[in-house]
Amino acid sequence: MGHPFALNMHVTVTLGTIMMALTVIFIRLRAANKPTSVKKIIMPPIGMSTGFLMFLAPSTHIPWSWAACAFLAGAVFFSYPLIRTSTFHVKNGQVYLKRSRAFILILLTLLVIRIAAHNYIEHLITIQQTAGVFFILAFGMILPWRVAMYIQYKKVLERFKRTD
């Protein structure tokens, strides 16, 4: 029998993850109603990068190979569906992110995969290391996705300016 705090921490982390995912879905759906900009595309990974400060705490240290695997898993497996479902269109002379029906389903599927993997991995390494691994995985997902969005945004903007 484990310590009761460990169970509460597990439940708290899982609920926190679910709440954050639902918040992202809500924000993303609302964002489709407003024009987008370079700032709106690049700020999430820039803001998220401050999370790397967690690695100043020795309890979060992980081997470089784990970090590389987590980043690559996020970049290769998790960012791809987000890249495929993020498209832009021009309306009234402004660029909007096109709302995708598949986006919510993809995010919810990624959430279920993440929670299942998290539950498995946290039995092998500490909670702090698990947080570090999954932070790097999430950053590996968001960075390529946002870079792809930026490139696509610039192409849509350039095409619009040429037709103007």
N, C-alpha and C positions, 0 to 999 in steps of 0.2 A: 504494500500500500504506500503510495507516494504522499508527498506533502500536499495539503489541500490548496495551498497557494499556486502550485504548479498547474492544477486543473483550472483554477480561476484565471490564471495568466493565459492558458491555452484558449479558453472560451473568450476572454477579452480580446486577444489578438485576432482570433477568427472573426468575431463580430466587428472588430475595427476594420479588418480587411473587407468584409462584406459592405460595411457602411461607406468606405472609401470608394469601392467599385461602383456602388449605386450613385454616389456623388458624381463620379466621373461620367457615368451614363447621363445623369440629369444635366450636367454642365454641357456635355457634348450635344445633347438634343437641343438645348436652348441656344447654343452657339450657331446652330444651323439657321436660326432666324435673323442673325445679324451678319453684316459683311465681315469678312476676315481680313487679316493684315499679316505682314511679315512678323510683327511683334507678337501677335496672338499665336503664331505657329512656332516661333523659336523660344518663347519664354518658358513653356513647361519644362523642357530638358535643362534649360539654364537654371531655373528655380530648383528643380529636382537635384541638380548636381551638388547643391549644398549638403545633401544627405551623405555625401562621401565623408563628411566630417565625423560621422559615427565611427569611422575606422581609426580615429585618434584614441579611442578606448581600447585597451589591449584585449578585453573580453570579446571584441568583435573580429579580431584578426583571423583571417583565413588564408590558406595557401594560395599563391598566385594562380596555380592550375585550376583551383575551384572557381576563382573569380573569372578566369578566362572562359571556362565551361559555362558558367552562369550567364555571362555577357553574350556568348555565342548562341546559347539556347534561346535567349530573349530575342536576339537579332535575327536568327534563322527561322525559328519556329513560331514565335509569338508576334513578331512585328509584321510578318507577311500578310496575314489576313486583314490586319488593320490598314496596311498600305493599299491592298486591293479594294477595300471598301471606302477609302477616303478619296473623293473626287470633288472637283470644283466646277462651278458654272458662273457665268456672268449674268447679272440681273440688274437692270436700271443703271448700267455702267459701273457696278461694283461686283467684286468677286465674293461668292458665297460657297461655303462648304455644303456639298449636296448630302442630304440626309439619306442614309442607307438603312433599309429594313434589316439587313444582315448584321449591321454594326452591333446592335444590342445583343443579339444571339451570340455573336463572336465574343463580345466582352464577357457575357455570362459563362460561356464555355471556357474561356481562358481563366475565369475566376474559379470555376469548379476544378479545373486541372491544377491551378496554383494551390488551392486549399488541400487537395488530395496529396500533391507532392510535398507540400509544407508539412502535413501531418506525418508523412513517412520520414522525411529528412530530419525533422526535429527530434526524432528518437535516436538519431545517429550522432548529432552534434548539438552544441548548446543552443539555447534560444537566441542568444546574441549573435552567434555565428549564422544561425538560420536566417535571422533578420538581415544580416550582411549579404548572404548569398541571394536572397530574394530581392533585396534592393538592387543588387547588380543585375539580376535577371530583368527586373522591371526597367532599369535604365537601358539595358541592352534592347529592350522592346521599344521604348519610347524614342530613343535617339534615331535609329534608322527610319522609323515611321515619320517623325517630324522632318527629317532631312528629305525624305521622299515627298512629303507634303509641300515643303518649301520649293523643291524643284518643280513640282507640278503647278504650284501657285504661280511661279515666275513664268512658266510656259503659257498658262492661261492668260495671264496679264499681258504678255508679249503678243499673243495672238489677238487679244482684244484691241491693243493699241495699233496693230497693223491694219485692222479692219475699220478703225475709227477715222 
